[in-house]
Amino acid sequence: MSLHKEIRFETEICEHLAENGWLYAEGDAAAYDRKRALFPADVLAWVQETQAQAWETLTRNHGNQAGEVLLDRLRDEIDRWGTLHVLRQGIELIGLRAPLKLA
């Protein structure tokens, strides 16, 4: 029987992050979108809070599908350019005057 379990290590890391300002709650993994490899609610909340005008434009252009359009585009750009590039440069979407910032 192994004395070391990865889940204990993972739990300790998550608890430490939560104690130091990271958003974490047990069960968060259920909200993870495996296909896109993202937490959709976190991405959408970030954009809505930090770039309200861009989000308004997206919802005007795409209606109820604005979130899906944004998340799909983000995944495509990460696949094409890589995460670091997307974090540094943002992503462009039709109708926006400037790239959407993701960091």
C-alpha positions in Angstrom: 0.0 0.0 0.0 1.4 3.4 -1.0 1.7 6.0 1.7 1.7 8.8 -0.9 -1.5 9.8 -2.6 -1.6 12.5 -5.3 -5.0 13.6 -4.2 -3.6 14.7 -0.8 -1.0 16.8 -2.6 -3.6 18.3 -4.9 -5.9 19.1 -2.0 -3.1 20.8 -0.1 -2.2 22.9 -3.2 -5.9 23.9 -3.7 -6.4 24.8 -0.1 -3.2 26.9 -0.1 -4.3 28.8 -3.2 -7.8 29.4 -1.8 -6.2 30.8 1.4 -4.1 33.2 -0.7 -6.8 34.8 -2.9 -7.4 32.2 -5.6 -10.9 31.3 -6.4 -11.4 27.7 -5.4 -14.1 25.6 -3.9 -14.3 21.9 -3.6 -16.1 20.5 -6.6 -14.9 23.2 -9.0 -13.6 20.4 -11.3 -17.2 19.6 -12.3 -17.3 23.0 -14.2 -14.2 22.2 -16.2 -14.9 21.9 -20.0 -12.7 19.1 -21.1 -13.2 19.7 -24.8 -12.0 23.3 -24.6 -9.7 22.7 -21.6 -11.1 25.8 -19.9 -13.3 26.8 -17.1 -15.9 28.6 -19.2 -17.5 30.5 -16.3 -14.2 31.9 -15.3 -13.3 33.1 -18.8 -16.7 34.7 -19.3 -16.7 36.4 -15.9 -13.2 37.8 -16.6 -14.3 39.3 -19.9 -17.5 40.7 -18.5 -15.8 42.3 -15.5 -12.7 43.6 -17.2 -14.0 44.4 -20.7 -17.7 45.2 -20.3 -17.9 47.2 -23.5 -16.4 44.3 -25.6 -18.8 41.9 -23.9 -21.7 44.2 -24.8 -20.6 44.2 -28.4 -20.3 40.4 -28.5 -23.8 40.0 -27.0 -25.2 42.5 -29.5 -23.5 40.7 -32.4 -24.1 37.1 -31.3 -27.0 37.2 -28.8 -27.3 34.2 -26.5 -24.4 32.5 -28.4 -21.8 35.2 -27.4 -20.3 33.0 -24.7 -20.0 30.0 -27.0 -18.5 32.1 -29.8 -15.9 33.6 -27.4 -15.0 30.2 -25.9 -14.7 28.5 -29.3 -12.6 31.3 -30.7 -10.4 31.2 -27.6 -9.8 27.5 -27.9 -9.0 27.8 -31.6 -6.5 30.6 -31.0 -4.8 28.6 -28.2 -4.6 25.6 -30.5 -3.2 27.8 -33.3 -0.8 30.1 -31.4 -0.3 28.6 -28.0 -1.4 29.8 -24.5 1.4 32.2 -23.9 0.8 34.0 -27.2 -2.9 34.3 -26.5 -2.2 35.6 -23.0 0.2 38.2 -24.3 -1.7 39.2 -27.5 -5.3 38.5 -26.7 -7.8 37.3 -29.4 -9.5 39.1 -32.2 -13.2 38.7 -32.8 -15.3 40.2 -35.5 -17.0 43.4 -34.4 -14.4 44.3 -31.7 -12.1 47.2 -32.4 -9.3 45.8 -30.3 -8.1 42.3 -29.3 -9.9 40.9 -26.3 -7.4 40.7 -23.5 -7.1 37.5 -21.5 -4.6 38.5 -18.9 
